Amino acid sequence: MNVTLTWAANSESDLLKYVVAHGPASGVYTTTQDVSAPTTTVNLTGLPNGKPWYFAVKAVDNGLNESAYSSAVSVSNKHVKVR
């Protein structure tokens, strides 16, 4: 499964990056990916099908101060057999 995430930009002048996290449940994130500011989109590929994935984003400034994670969003892609 491939997922493209887009989020609203953080307005702080010293924004360094975003951290995109995903995992099997909201608040249970097993993988993170850094995205350099000012980019506000990321493509995640190779996620296994058949179960929901939860995603959240946080901002990190030049002093390495981190915001809280955003509210989670979920995506699922189940294969359905049609006869």
SVG drawing of the C-alpha trace seen along z (x, -y; Angstrom):
<svg xmlns="http://www.w3.org/2000/svg" viewBox="-18 -34 37 51">
<polyline fill="none" stroke="black" stroke-width="0.4" points="0.0,0.0 1.2,-3.5 0.1,-6.6 0.6,-10.3 0.2,-12.6 -0.2,-16.3 -0.5,-18.7 -0.7,-22.4 2.6,-24.2 3.9,-25.2 4.3,-29.0 7.4,-29.3 10.3,-31.1 12.9,-28.6 11.2,-25.4 13.8,-22.7 11.7,-19.6 8.6,-17.5 8.6,-14.0 6.0,-11.8 5.1,-8.7 3.1,-5.7 2.1,-2.5 -0.7,0.1 -2.7,-2.1 -3.2,-5.7 -0.4,-6.8 1.5,-3.5 4.0,-4.6 6.7,-2.1 8.3,-4.0 9.2,-7.7 10.4,-9.6 12.0,-13.1 10.7,-15.6 12.8,-18.8 10.9,-22.1 9.2,-23.7 8.0,-20.5 4.5,-19.5 3.9,-16.2 5.4,-12.8 4.9,-9.6 5.1,-6.4 5.4,-3.2 5.5,0.5 3.1,0.6 1.4,4.0 -2.2,4.3 -5.0,5.7 -4.7,3.7 -5.2,0.1 -2.2,-2.3 -2.3,-5.4 -0.3,-8.5 0.6,-11.7 3.0,-14.6 5.0,-16.8 7.2,-19.8 10.8,-20.3 12.6,-23.6 16.3,-24.5 16.7,-24.2 15.4,-20.6 12.2,-21.5 9.4,-19.2 5.7,-19.9 3.2,-17.3 2.0,-14.9 -1.0,-16.0 -4.2,-14.1 -3.9,-10.7 -5.5,-9.8 -5.9,-6.3 -5.9,-4.5 -6.6,-0.9 -6.5,1.1 -8.0,4.6 -7.9,7.0 -11.3,8.4 -11.8,11.6 -14.5,11.3 -16.0,14.5"/>
</svg>
